[in-house]
Amino acid sequence: MARYKHPSRKQRLAKKADQTKWAPFWTVPKTYGKGRKIHPGRHTAVKRSWRRQKLKA
């Protein structure tokens, strides 16, 4: 990838990076109930890592 990124490409990459973050911690009791202990990453919508999958950005 180029050293200097075009602003539109940078914006697309930023959006994809934001989608891969864990869900907020308060969504766990909301989704599964108070007593359930589950990692917030389990119900994150998009699971993608820069090591595993490449983007067509």
Protein Blocks (a to p, Z undefined) as FASTA:
>chain_A
ZZbdcfklmmmmmmmmmmmpccdfklmmmmnojklccdfklmgfbacdfklpccfZZ
